[in-house]
Structure formats: C-alpha cells, structure tokens
C-alpha cells in the first residue's frame, strides 16, 4: 500500500519535489500531484459538508464517499495501483437513482444556493469537476485506469442531486436561474 509517513515535517520537499506512494519523487507541479491535491480538496470540502445537520442516509453516503476519495488519492499516488472499480461506480449509480427518484424534473437551470448544506454540496460539486479535469489531464500523459475518471464524473452528478435533496430536507427548493433577468 505504499509508504506511510512516520513523521510529517521531513524537509524532503524543500527542493520542490514530493514522494509518491511507490517511493519515487516527482515535481510538486506534476499532473499526478495536481490530481491528488484536487481529490484531497474535494475530500476536505465533503468533510466540511458533513459538519452540517444532514439526513442520516446522506451523511452515511458522504462518509462512504470520503473513504472512497482517500482510496482514490492512494490510487493516483501509486502509479499502476488500482483500488476504485465497478463496485464503487455501481454504488454511486445506486445513490443517484435513489436520490433522484423523488426530485421534480428540472425545467430551468438552477443556481448554487438555497440552504447552507445545499450550497456546500454545490461547492463540493465544483471542486469535484476540477478534480475530474485534473484526472483527465493526468490520464492524457500518464498511465491511469478509467475508473477514477468515471468515479469523479458520477460523483459530481450525485453531489448536484444531493444539493437538491438537501434544499428539500431543509424545507426549501431549488434556486432557479432567471434567464434575461433585468438589472434594476
């Protein structure tokens, strides 16, 4: 499973490089490090969302997703290592179907907003899209399985759906975009 840290301040990164899970070193601006950083930021944003009052099933799903994201970061950190697979994708698909089933169809675009929890879910969604772009960039130049890219793509969809669910759980609704809204 790679190298584990026994101490945090190693000073080995002072030269602008960082160690991967296989012991190799790369520049801190390497595409692999960018993807790992974006996945880590997403995990942290989900951690922030988890501090909000949430329906128990949403809390449980987000907690499971945090574990998946840590595994995903490990997969990216160790070239050639795979952790995320079809079972992870099927679980996301199941949550998407479950949470989307009771939502009204969208007839307009929605704005990120509503309740605090829903707004935080939208922030998670946008960070997830950035992580997806970083993973696509990494996969274009270095070996990487397809599952990480597919996972974050589906996760961003789920986070969008969960934002809608959380607005309803708080007694509100989607914040609809008003095309051509006039400035007053």
C-alpha positions in Angstrom: 0.0 0.0 0.0 2.9 2.3 -0.4 5.0 4.3 2.1 3.3 5.6 5.3 4.6 8.7 7.0 6.1 8.3 10.4 6.7 12.0 10.7 5.2 14.9 8.9 8.0 17.5 8.7 10.6 15.6 6.6 12.0 18.6 4.7 12.4 16.3 1.7 10.0 18.5 -0.3 12.1 21.7 0.2 13.6 21.2 -3.2 10.2 21.3 -4.9 9.6 17.6 -5.2 7.4 15.2 -3.4 7.3 11.5 -2.9 4.8 9.2 -4.4 3.4 6.1 -2.7 5.9 3.9 -4.6 8.9 5.8 -3.3 9.6 7.7 -6.5 9.9 11.5 -6.4 8.2 14.0 -8.8 7.9 17.7 -9.1 5.2 19.3 -7.0 3.7 20.7 -10.1 3.4 17.2 -11.8 -0.1 16.4 -13.1 -0.3 13.4 -10.7 0.3 15.8 -7.7 -2.3 18.2 -9.1 -4.9 15.4 -9.4 -4.1 14.2 -5.9 -4.4 17.7 -4.5 -7.8 18.3 -6.1 -9.1 14.9 -4.8 -7.8 15.8 -1.3 -9.5 19.2 -1.5 -12.8 17.6 -2.5 -12.5 15.2 0.4 -11.9 18.2 2.7 -14.9 20.0 1.3 -17.1 16.9 1.9 -15.7 16.9 5.4 -17.0 20.4 5.8 -20.4 19.5 4.4 -20.5 16.6 6.9 -20.4 19.1 9.8 -23.9 20.3 8.8 -27.1 18.7 10.0 -27.9 16.2 7.3 -30.4 13.4 6.8 -28.7 10.2 8.2 -28.7 8.4 4.9 -27.0 11.3 3.2 -24.4 11.6 6.0 -23.7 7.8 5.6 -23.3 8.1 1.8 -21.0 11.1 2.1 -18.9 9.3 4.8 -18.5 6.3 2.5 -17.5 8.7 -0.4 -14.8 10.2 1.8 -13.3 6.8 2.3 -13.5 6.2 -1.5 -11.8 9.5 -2.2 -9.0 8.6 0.2 -8.6 5.3 -1.7 -8.8 7.2 -5.0 -6.0 9.5 -3.8 -3.9 6.4 -3.0 -4.6 5.0 -6.4 -3.4 8.2 -8.0 -0.4 8.4 -5.6 0.9 4.9 -6.6 1.4 4.6 -10.3 -0.1 1.3 -11.6 -2.1 0.7 -8.4 -5.9 0.3 -8.7 -8.5 0.5 -6.0 -11.6 2.1 -7.4 -13.6 -0.3 -9.5 -17.0 -1.3 -10.8 -18.5 -1.8 -7.3 -17.7 1.8 -6.4 -19.3 3.0 -9.6 -22.4 0.8 -9.1 -22.8 2.2 -5.6 -22.7 5.8 -6.9 -25.3 4.8 -9.6 -27.5 3.3 -6.9 -27.4 6.5 -4.8 -28.0 8.6 -7.9 -31.1 6.6 -8.8 -32.4 6.6 -5.2 -32.0 10.3 -4.5 -33.1 11.5 -8.0 -36.3 9.4 -7.9 -38.2 11.8 -5.7 -37.0 15.0 -7.2 -39.1 17.0 -9.6 -37.8 17.2 -13.2 -35.7 20.3 -13.9 -37.2 22.7 -16.4 -34.7 25.5 -15.8 -31.1 25.6 -14.7 -30.6 26.1 -11.0 -28.2 28.3 -9.2 -25.9 27.0 -6.5 -27.6 28.1 -3.3 -30.6 27.6 -1.0 -29.7 26.1 2.4 -26.2 26.2 3.7 -25.8 22.4 3.3 -27.0 22.5 -0.3 -24.7 25.4 -1.0 -21.8 23.4 0.4 -22.8 20.4 -1.7 -22.6 22.7 -4.8 -19.1 23.8 -3.7 -18.2 20.1 -3.4 -19.6 19.5 -6.9 -17.5 22.3 -8.5 -14.3 21.0 -6.7 -15.2 17.5 -8.0 -15.4 18.8 -11.5 -11.9 20.4 -11.1 -10.6 17.0 -9.8 -12.2 15.4 -12.8 -10.3 17.8 -15.1 -7.1 17.1 -13.3 -7.6 13.3 -13.6 -8.3 13.7 -17.3 -5.1 15.7 -17.7 -3.1 13.1 -15.8 -4.6 10.3 -17.9 -3.7 12.0 -21.1 0.0 11.8 -20.3 0.5 9.0 -17.7 -1.0 5.6 -17.2 -4.2 5.7 -15.2 -7.1 3.4 -15.0 -10.5 4.6 -16.3 -12.4 4.1 -13.1 -11.0 7.2 -11.3 -12.2 9.5 -14.1 -15.6 7.7 -14.2 -16.0 7.9 -10.4 -15.5 11.6 -10.1 -17.7 12.2 -13.1 -20.6 10.3 -11.5 -19.8 11.8 -8.1 -20.2 15.3 -9.4 -23.7 14.3 -10.7 -24.5 12.8 -7.3 -23.4 16.0 -5.5 -25.7 18.1 -7.7 -28.6 15.7 -6.9 -27.7 15.8 -3.2 -27.7 19.6 -3.2 -31.3 19.5 -4.5 -32.2 16.8 -1.9 -30.7 18.9 0.9 -32.6 22.0 -0.1 -35.8 20.0 0.2 -34.7 18.4 3.5 -34.3 22.0 4.8 -37.9 22.9 3.7 -36.8 24.9 0.7 -36.4 24.2 -3.0 -34.0 24.8 -5.9 -32.9 28.3 -6.7 -34.0 28.7 -10.2 -32.0 30.7 -12.8 -34.0 33.5 -14.3 -32.8 33.9 -17.9 -32.6 37.5 -19.0 -33.1 38.8 -15.5 -33.1 42.6 -15.7 -30.8 44.7 -13.7 -32.7 47.2 -11.6 
